[in-house]
Structures are given as structure tokens and as C-alpha cells.
């Protein structure tokens, strides 16, 4: 049977070609202003996963959203932070773990471990001894063991593990928190920014995301 509308076949072929040449791609690099490792994945359905992290200070954020084509090389990204961890300063005799109300039900159990392997687990979904500060966030206060967490080499950090994975690498989320820092988990922040995709690279143009500044990523070969 002859095709009544041959241009539909051509349009379908072009759509499939674009899906394979642009969408379903992964871009990787480092953010120059903050030295964070950065991954941006464009999924076949035009959604995106955007993750940046810095292992030595425990910084991490992942975002999920949409990418929209503006012209042949210019695209607009709209995304929302799913989970973010940004440490603040704290007193050295305690650890404050701050919990934004947007992420409490997403964290599940959290394990706080010292360098010798000893640890304590908390279930944020059931933990009732939350306190509130003036901006409405919730936090827990943990008394530290100064014999296990101090300024000595190898003992000047703790690790925090939560029941979530990096959406791109699928690795469990584990954060190294230096002595004197207060882990803060947040979410819900919206991002709007434009990128250029050309010749195997993706880079920001115009106003970049506030938490990253400008960045340029290279396409990862499949």
C-alpha cells in the first residue's frame, strides 16, 4: 500500500535522527569557580538530570527538569533541586544536621560514621526530636566523640550516608564532612538557564545558575 503522506515518513525519520543525535546524551566536566565535578544528562524524553558535587567538602546537588530547544544550538533548561547538601560552620563540640522540609521524607535512614568505622543511624521519617530554627527548617543535634572526631589527621571528618543514589551514576550518596561543618540537606530550588550545545560540548550562556556559575561540559562517548 502506497504511503498517502510521504512527508510524514520524512518527519518521523528526522525526529528519530534528532532523538539519537541530541537526546540521550551525557556531558561531563568541572565547574571552574567552585571546582565541582558536573554531569548533565539529556534523556530521550527531553527531561534532564543535572548533578554537581565536590567530594573533599561534601557538596552535592542533583536536579531534575526539562530541556527546550530554542534554535539549532541554543536550549533552555528548567529544573528543580531534588536533594542538595551544603555544609555550614558549626561549633566543634556538636554536629547539627539541618533538614529542609522539602527533603525530610526523601532521605530515609541516615548513617553518621567516624573514621574508625563506628556509626549511628537515624530514621528521619520516624525521628521525633526535631528542633526548629527561626527560618522554619528542622535539624538534629548530635554530640560528637572528641576522641574520634578532632583535628588529628584522619580524624578530622565524618561521613554521612543516606538512602539515595546519584541519578546519573547510580552510586550511593556518601558525604565527607570536615570538622567544624554543619551538614544541611535541602531541596525544591528552581533553576532556569540557557545552554549552547555544539561540536560535542555544552556550555552556559547568559545568566548561569547561582550555585555553579558558568561551566562548559564535554560530551561523554556512549
Secondary structure, DSSP 8 states (H G I E B T S, - for coil): ---S-HHHHHHHHHHHHHHHHTTTEEEEEEETTTTEEEEEEE-TTSEEEEEEEEGGGTEEEEEEEEEEE-SSSEEEEEEEEEEEE--EE--TTEEEEEE-TTTHHHH-EEEEE-TTS-EEEEETTT----EE-TTS-EEEEEE--TTTSSSSTTSSEEEEEEEEE-TTT--EEEEEEETTEE-EEE---EEEEEEEEETTEEEEESS--TTT-S-EEEEE--
